[in-house]
Amino acid sequence: MRLRRCRSRRRFWRRLSPRRRPRRRAKRSKPRRRSPPGPYKPVAITLPPPLNDPSFEEFRKQLAALAQKKDRAALTPVVAASFFWVPEDTDLADKKKPAIDNMAKALSLDGADALGWDALAAYAAETTTMPDPQRAGVFCAPAEPAFDEKAADELANATQTDASDWAFPLRDGIEVRSTAKQDAAVVDKLGLYLVRVLADDSPANAVLATFAKVMTPSGKVGYVPIDAILPIGGEQLCYIKEASGWKIAGFLGGEPNQ
């Protein structure tokens, strides 16, 4: 059983902000029994460094401004003509249409709700990127941490879990609280290791979705702010540096039927 990133997707937990949803995994032929959540051996992670390119930082600022204004016309020229959209395993971008149309559909930039603009703003805030192994010159954000793949596989086998059950903290020392409230008692702190995420079907989470339910290696269950962790194999916005500057190259994620 692998706990490493793959191109297929599956839902991480219910009601997660767009950029936090992981890519779905391929359907299994048989249901898999999972062991009851309990203490686990932590797998250490090394957080990715920011991309050291001043031009990329300027591009992110430009992207953040466009997202705030929800300016589709101004966004059009910064979307690469070869824009790809891979929600699962296949590129669904219609190459006969303008690239901005494909991006708008992939990120949900159109319509009354147009929640994709908030997601775009969140991506613009991401400072880390990782090379796309399938596309030369393409970098995707956010980047994932480095960790021992063998140890992660052993963890997955021991807990009968997969990547959708795990996340990583964005910094060391994130406080784990007893309930999904900012002023709740602190029961533990997260270190720089893979963290198990538990399903939370509580009414409060269904409405607010501001906290994620997690289990620490010692077996303590608590809550952390949803923006303090990221999933393994999460959705990514991808970029490419062309002669004219940085552009949005594609999107790994989204709902194929939207």
N, C-alpha and C positions, 0 to 999 in steps of 0.2 A: 504494500500500500504506500503510495507516494504522498508526501506533504509538500511537494515542490510546485511552483507555478506552472500552469499549463494554459493552453489557448482556449479550452472549453470553459464554461461558466456554470455556476449554480448559486442560488440565493444564499446569502450569508446569514442574515436574520431579518425579521420583518421590519418594515418601515425604516429603512436606512436611507440617509441622504444619497442622492444620485451618485456622487463620486465615491461613496463608501461601499456600493454594492460590488461583490466580486463577480467575476465571470462564471457563468454556469459550467458545471461539469457534465460530461456526457451521461446519458441515462444508463443505469445499471440494469442488467437482465434480471438480477435477483436483489431483493431488499437485503440490506446489511444490518446485522444486529450490532448495536453499540453498547459498550460497557457503561454502567452507571458512572456519572462524573465523580471523580475523586482525585486525591493528590497525584501529582505527576512529576516526573523528572524534568526540570527546566532545560530548555535548549537555548543557549546564549545567542544573542544577535549583535551584529555591528550595524549601527544605523548608517544609511548612505549619506555621503557628503553632498553639499549643494553643487550644482553645475557651475564651474568656474569660467564664466563667460559673460562679461559686462553687457554684451549685446543681447544676450538672452534675458538678463535682468530687465533691460529696457523694454524688451518685447513683452515680458510678463506685465509690466506696468501699463503698457498700451492695451493689452488684453483685458486687464482688470477694469480700465476706464470704459472700454467698449461694453463689457458685461454689465457694468453699473448703469450705463445709459440704455442698454438693450438695443444697441444700434446695429441692426443687421446690415445696413448698407455699408457702414464703415468696416464691418467684420469681413465682408465679402473679399476684399483684396488680400487678406492675410490667411485665407484658406487655400491650400495648395490645390492645383487643378486635378491632381491625382488622388484626392482625398479618398481614404478607405474607411469602411465601417464594418467591423467584425464583432457582432454581438455574441456569437458562439464560435463557429469554426469557419464560416464562409463570409467573404466580403459581399455585403448587401448593397453597397453604394451603386447607384444607377449611373454608370459612366456617360449616359446620354444626357443627363441633367447637369446643371451648373453645380459646382462643388458645394456652394453655400446651401443649396437645397438639400443635398445629402447630409451635410452637417446639421442643418436645422432639424431634420427628421431624426438623426441619430441622438442628438442631445435634447430634443424637445424644446426648440427655441420658438416655435410658433404656437398660436392658440391663446386662449384666455388666460390659462395658468402659466404657460411658458416657464416651467420650473428649471429648464436647462440653463437659463441665464445665471441662476444662483450657483449651479454646478460649475459653469464656466468661470465664474469669479473665484470659486474654490480652487479650481485647477490653476488659475493664474497665480495663486498664492503659493503653489508648490515650488520649492526651490530645487528639488532633486529630480534627476532623470536617469533612465537606464536605456542602453541600446536595445532596439528591437532586433532580436536575432533573425527575424525573417525578412527584414527590409533594411538594406544598406543606407546608412546616413540618417536613419530615423531614430529619434529618442522619445521615450514615453515617460510620463509622469502620473503619479508619483513613483519614485524608485522603491524597490523592495530592499529589506536589509539582507546582509550576508549572514548565513548560518550553516552549521554542519548538516549537510543533507542526510548523511547516514544516521545521525542522531535524531533528526526530524522524522525519518522513516521509522525508526525504532519507536519513537513517541507515538506516531500514528498507529502502528501495530499494537502497541501496548494499550492504547485507549480506544481502539477501533473507531478512529475518527479520520477525517480528511481535511483538506485546506479550508473548507468552509467553516470549520469549527475553531479556527485559530486566527489570531490577530497579533499585531506587534505594537508596542507603545511608541509614541513619537518622541518620548524623552524618558529619562530615568526618574524614578520617584513619584510617579503618578499615584495619587491617593485613591484607595478603594474604600468606598463608603457603604455603610450598612443598608441604606435604602437609596432610591433614586432621587436624592435631594442634595443640594449643594451644602447644606448645613448638617447633614447626617453624620453620625460618628464615623471616624476613620478606623477601619478594621485591619487594613494592611496597605502596603505600597507595592507598586509594580516595579520590577527591575527590568533590565534590558534582556528580555527573553521572550519566547513565544508564549502567548497568553490564551488560555482556553475561553471561548465565548459560549455562553449558554443561552438557550431560547428564553425569551421573556414575553409571555402572552398577557401580561397584566394590562388592565384597562388604561392605566396611566401611560404606559409605553405606547399603546395603540394611538393615543392622542398626541403626546408630546415627542416621544422618541428622541429625548435629549441625553439619555444614559444607555450604556450597554451593560448587560449582566455578565460578569466574568467570574472565573475561578482561578485563584492563585495556586502556585505549585504545592502549597501546604494544604490545599483543599478548602480554603476559606472562600465563601461566595459573597460577592458584593457588586457595587456599581461604580463605573467610571464614566466621565463625560464622553459622549459618542465621538467627539472630535479629537479625543486624546489617543485614539488607536486607529489603526488601519488594517484591513483584512489582507490575508495572503492571497495573491492572485486577484487583486481588486481591479476595478475598471480604470483605464488609463487614457489620457489625452496625449496624442503623439505629435511631435514637431519635426521639422526638417529645416536646415539652414540652406536656403537657395542663394543665388547670386545677389538677389535683391534684399535678402535678409531672412529672418525667421518666419516660418509659416506653420499653420496647423496642418499636419500631414494626415491625421486620421483619428479614429476613436475605437478603442477596444472595450466594448461593453454595450449597454443599452438593451432595449427590448426589441426583438426581431419583428414583432407583430404590431408595433406602435405606428 
